[in-house]
Amino acid sequence: MKIKPREDATYDIVALGEVMLRLDPGEDRIANARTFRAWEGGGEYNVARGLTHCFGLRSAVVTALADNDVGRLVEGLMRAGGVDTRHVRWAPYDGIGRRVRNGLNFTERGFGVRAAKGVSDRANTAAAQLRADDVDWPALFAGARWLHSGGIFAALSDVAAETAERAVACARACGTVVSYDLNYRPSLWRDHGGLDRARAVNRAIVPLVDVLLGNEEDFADCLGCERAAPTADGGLDVASYKRMIGEVADAYPNLAVIATTLRKVRSASRNDWGAVAWSRETGFAEATPRPDLEIYDRVGGGDSFASGLIYGLMELGDLSQAVEYGAAHGALAMTTPGDTSQATLAEVRRMVAGRDPRVDR
């Protein structure tokens, strides 16, 4: 990949996607809670936010919000995360959300045998109505080194899918590196074409992408490839994941890098965690496996893996380091609440170096 020099760009990364208000009941269940903590979050936005908060890079988000107090709350949360919001499109609000609204995401963290759970309220949102012509893509990408988007945004509506494809094509034409996280969510595709539509949309976008991310379910559901198989005891068969990645690399010769997280859910609180990446230039690299990793809040772990991976590719230029930084950042992000990372670069580096988590005084 050829990445623009930092001094020639305004932004190191631009994210395209929906940003929702996450309402977190803490240790309670959604149905029983009486108080909620508010966060911002979105599969694409979380990646840019992590690159700014943890890794010190310059980021912006392209999204749309309904112009009301909830939208302004989300804007303030994004600004607090260090993400440039000047490219947010504000949709006029009609007072009750009949025509346009802001997305809400109620999320339980889960614990032990009780799985994490998300309840989304996001139909007819402003982001789902963001049209390709609403953004001056050439002007934006002239000053951007990297674009990140994904299958969650593309799944919001036919309009969003068209916008994602236009943005990715324009970024590529402008010499901006494109990463795309397949992030298949069956609930988002259910009422507009289902799995067949999801595959058609993603198969149109992936040939325009440089760096492709996803897990084994994403690759199978979005692209139709054979799913990675578990080991006899239900563990993670890295060789099977490598075979799956090889199948995708053969089908899409444009891809420079493909990466996937490796997660075996033993309980909501304990996962085996790892990652594997491949580049056309250097072949495979595998992150240090972390069996029986303790989880506080798993939501956003994959997005934080993407942040660390992109940082490694952009700033370190080494695939083996990139996958280590991605896996470490994802692991650290799952030790704190909320979708977004609260980790520091020093913590990521210490984890990559294999140092133990003794108290830091």
C-alpha positions in Angstrom: 0.0 0.0 0.0 1.1 3.5 -0.7 0.1 5.8 2.2 0.2 9.6 1.8 2.8 11.4 3.9 1.4 12.8 7.1 2.5 16.3 6.2 0.4 16.2 3.0 -2.9 15.5 4.8 -5.3 17.1 7.1 -6.6 13.8 8.5 -4.8 10.5 9.1 -8.2 8.7 9.0 -11.8 9.5 8.1 -14.6 7.2 9.3 -17.9 6.9 7.4 -20.7 5.4 9.4 -23.6 5.9 11.9 -22.9 7.1 15.4 -25.5 6.2 17.9 -26.2 7.1 21.5 -25.4 4.0 23.6 -27.4 3.7 26.8 -25.7 1.4 29.3 -27.5 -0.1 32.3 -24.2 -1.0 34.0 -24.6 -4.1 36.1 -28.4 -4.3 35.6 -30.5 -5.7 32.8 -32.1 -3.3 30.3 -35.6 -4.3 31.3 -34.9 -3.7 35.0 -32.7 -0.7 34.9 -33.7 2.7 36.3 -30.6 4.6 35.3 -28.4 4.5 32.2 -25.0 5.8 31.4 -24.7 7.6 28.0 -21.9 6.9 25.5 -21.4 7.4 21.8 -20.6 4.5 19.6 -20.6 3.1 16.0 -18.7 0.3 14.3 -16.9 2.7 11.9 -16.6 5.7 14.2 -15.1 3.6 17.1 -12.0 2.9 14.9 -11.3 6.5 14.2 -11.9 7.5 17.8 -9.5 4.8 19.0 -6.8 6.0 16.6 -7.1 9.5 18.1 -7.6 8.7 21.7 -5.0 6.0 22.1 -2.6 6.5 19.1 -2.6 10.2 18.8 -3.7 10.4 15.1 -5.9 13.0 13.5 -9.4 11.7 12.7 -12.7 12.9 11.4 -16.2 11.3 11.0 -18.6 11.6 8.1 -22.1 10.9 9.4 -25.5 12.5 9.8 -27.5 13.4 12.9 -31.0 14.8 13.4 -30.7 18.3 14.7 -32.1 18.1 18.2 -30.7 17.8 21.7 -29.9 14.1 21.4 -27.9 14.8 18.2 -26.0 17.6 19.9 -25.3 15.2 22.8 -23.7 12.7 20.4 -21.8 15.5 18.8 -20.4 16.6 22.2 -19.4 13.1 23.0 -17.6 12.7 19.7 -15.8 16.0 20.2 -14.7 14.9 23.7 -13.2 11.8 22.0 -11.1 14.1 19.8 -12.8 13.3 16.5 -13.4 16.2 14.1 -17.1 16.7 13.6 -17.1 19.4 10.9 -18.2 16.8 8.3 -21.4 15.9 10.2 -24.5 16.6 8.2 -27.4 18.0 10.3 -30.9 16.8 9.2 -33.8 19.1 10.2 -35.9 17.5 13.0 -39.7 17.5 12.7 -40.3 17.3 16.5 -41.3 13.7 16.8 -38.9 11.7 14.6 -41.5 10.8 11.9 -39.1 11.5 9.1 -35.7 11.4 10.7 -34.2 10.6 14.0 -31.0 9.6 15.9 -30.2 6.0 16.6 -30.2 4.5 20.1 -28.4 1.4 21.3 -29.2 -0.2 24.6 -26.4 -2.6 25.6 -26.0 -5.1 28.4 -22.4 -6.2 29.0 -23.3 -9.7 30.1 -21.6 -11.7 32.8 -20.6 -15.4 33.1 -23.3 -17.5 31.6 -25.4 -14.5 30.7 -24.4 -13.2 27.2 -24.0 -9.6 26.2 -27.1 -8.2 24.6 -27.9 -5.2 22.4 -31.3 -3.7 21.7 -31.0 -1.2 18.9 -33.6 1.5 18.0 -32.2 2.9 14.8 -34.7 2.7 11.9 -35.1 5.8 9.7 -32.1 7.6 11.2 -30.3 10.5 9.7 -27.3 8.4 8.9 -29.4 5.9 6.9 -30.5 8.9 4.7 -27.0 10.3 4.1 -26.7 10.5 0.3 -23.5 10.2 -1.7 -24.1 13.7 -3.1 -24.3 15.2 0.4 -20.4 15.1 0.7 -17.7 16.6 -1.5 -15.6 13.4 -1.5 -12.8 14.6 -3.7 -12.2 17.6 -1.5 -12.3 15.5 1.6 -10.0 12.7 0.4 -7.5 15.1 -1.1 -6.5 15.7 2.6 -7.1 12.2 4.0 -4.6 9.4 4.3 -7.1 6.6 5.1 -10.8 5.9 4.9 -12.5 3.4 7.2 -16.1 2.2 6.7 -18.0 -1.0 7.0 -20.9 -3.3 6.6 -22.9 -1.8 9.4 -23.3 1.5 7.7 -23.8 -0.2 4.3 -26.7 -2.2 5.8 -28.7 0.7 7.1 -30.5 1.4 3.8 -30.1 1.2 0.0 -29.1 4.9 0.2 -26.4 4.1 2.7 -25.1 1.3 0.6 -24.8 3.6 -2.4 -23.1 6.2 -0.3 -20.6 3.7 1.0 -19.7 2.4 -2.5 -19.3 6.0 -3.9 -17.1 7.0 -0.9 -14.9 4.0 -1.2 -14.5 4.4 -5.0 -13.7 8.1 -4.7 -11.2 7.5 -1.9 -9.4 4.9 -4.0 -9.3 7.3 -7.0 -7.8 10.0 -4.7 -5.0 7.8 -3.5 -6.5 7.3 0.0 -6.1 3.9 1.5 -9.5 2.2 2.2 -10.2 -0.3 5.0 -13.6 -2.0 5.4 -15.0 -4.1 8.2 -17.6 -6.6 6.9 -19.4 -6.5 10.3 -22.4 -8.6 9.3 -25.6 -7.9 11.3 -28.5 -10.1 10.3 -31.0 -7.7 11.9 -30.0 -4.8 9.7 -30.5 -6.7 6.5 -33.6 -8.6 7.4 -36.2 -6.2 5.9 -34.3 -5.2 2.8 -33.1 -8.2 1.0 -31.6 -10.4 3.7 -28.4 -12.4 3.1 -28.6 -12.2 -0.7 -28.7 -8.4 -0.6 -25.9 -8.3 2.0 -23.7 -10.3 -0.3 -24.5 -8.2 -3.4 -23.6 -5.0 -1.6 -20.4 -6.3 0.0 -19.3 -8.0 -3.2 -19.6 -4.6 -5.0 -17.6 -2.8 -2.3 -14.8 -5.2 -1.5 -13.1 -5.0 -5.0 -12.5 -1.3 -4.2 -10.9 -2.0 -0.8 -7.2 -2.2 0.3 -7.6 -3.6 3.8 -10.4 -6.0 4.7 -11.5 -7.0 8.2 -14.0 -9.4 9.7 -14.5 -12.6 11.7 -15.2 -16.0 10.3 -19.0 -15.4 10.2 -18.5 -12.1 8.4 -16.4 -13.7 5.6 -18.8 -16.6 5.2 -22.0 -14.6 5.3 -20.9 -11.5 3.4 -18.7 -13.1 0.7 -19.9 -16.6 0.6 -16.6 -18.3 1.4 -16.2 -21.4 3.5 -16.3 -20.7 7.2 -13.3 -21.4 9.4 -13.8 -24.6 11.3 -13.1 -25.1 15.0 -10.8 -27.7 16.4 -12.2 -31.0 17.8 -12.5 -29.5 21.2 -14.2 -26.3 20.0 -11.1 -24.2 20.1 -9.6 -21.9 17.4 -8.0 -23.6 14.4 -5.6 -21.0 13.1 -4.9 -23.1 10.0 -8.6 -23.0 9.1 -8.7 -19.2 9.5 -5.6 -19.0 7.2 -7.3 -21.1 4.6 -10.4 -18.9 4.7 -8.2 -15.8 4.3 -6.4 -17.4 1.4 -9.7 -18.0 -0.3 -10.7 -14.4 0.0 -7.3 -13.2 -1.2 -7.6 -15.3 -4.3 -11.1 -14.0 -5.0 -10.1 -10.3 -4.6 -6.6 -9.6 -5.9 -7.0 -5.9 -5.0 -6.7 -6.6 -1.3 -3.3 -5.8 0.2 -4.2 -6.9 3.7 -6.8 -9.2 5.3 -7.2 -9.6 9.0 -9.5 -11.4 11.4 -9.9 -11.6 15.1 -9.9 -15.0 16.8 -12.4 -15.3 19.6 -13.6 -18.4 21.4 -16.4 -17.4 23.9 -16.1 -19.5 27.0 -18.4 -17.3 28.9 -19.4 -13.6 28.6 -16.6 -12.9 31.1 -13.9 -15.1 29.6 -12.8 -15.4 26.0 -9.9 -16.9 24.2 -8.6 -14.0 22.1 -6.2 -13.6 19.3 -5.8 -12.4 15.7 -4.3 -13.3 12.4 -3.4 -11.1 9.4 -2.1 -11.6 5.9 -0.5 -9.2 3.4 0.1 -9.9 -0.2 3.7 -8.7 0.3 4.7 -10.7 3.4 2.2 -13.5 4.0 0.7 -14.4 7.4 1.4 -12.9 10.8 -0.3 -14.1 14.0 -0.8 -12.1 17.3 0.2 -13.6 20.6 -2.7 -15.8 21.7 -4.4 -14.8 24.9 -6.4 -17.8 26.2 -9.0 -17.2 28.9 -8.9 -13.4 28.6 -11.0 -11.7 31.2 -13.7 -9.5 29.6 -15.5 -6.5 31.2 -17.4 -5.2 28.1 -16.8 -7.0 24.8 -18.6 -4.5 22.6 -16.0 -2.6 20.5 -13.2 -5.1 20.9 -13.1 -5.8 17.2 -13.2 -2.0 16.4 -10.2 -1.5 18.7 -8.4 -4.3 17.0 -8.9 -2.5 13.8 -7.6 0.7 15.3 -4.4 -0.9 16.5 -3.9 -2.8 13.2 -4.3 0.4 11.1 -1.9 2.3 13.4 0.7 -0.5 12.9 0.2 -0.5 9.1 0.2 3.3 8.8 2.9 4.3 11.3 5.1 1.2 11.9 4.9 -0.3 8.4 5.1 -3.9 9.7 2.3 -6.5 9.5 3.6 -8.5 12.5 3.7 -5.5 14.7 0.3 -4.2 13.3 -1.5 -7.4 14.3 0.1 -7.4 17.7 -0.9 -3.8 18.3 -4.4 -4.6 17.1 -4.9 -7.6 19.3 -3.4 -5.8 22.4 -5.6 -2.7 21.9 -8.7 -4.9 21.4 -7.9 -6.8 24.6 -7.4 -3.6 26.6 -10.6 -2.0 25.2 -12.6 -4.9 26.5 -11.5 -4.2 30.1 -13.5 -0.9 30.3 -17.1 0.0 29.7 -18.5 1.6 26.5 -17.9 1.0 22.8 -14.8 3.1 22.6 -11.2 2.5 23.8 -9.9 4.0 27.1 -6.5 2.5 26.6 -3.3 4.5 26.3 -0.5 3.9 23.8 1.9 3.1 26.7 -0.4 0.4 27.9 -0.6 -1.1 24.4 3.1 -1.1 24.0 3.6 -2.7 27.4 1.1 -5.4 26.5 2.8 -6.0 23.1 6.1 -6.3 24.9 4.6 -9.0 27.1 5.0 -7.2 30.4 2.7 -8.3 33.2 -0.2 -6.1 34.5 1.4 -5.1 37.8 0.2 -1.9 39.4 1.6 1.3 37.9 2.6 3.8 40.6 
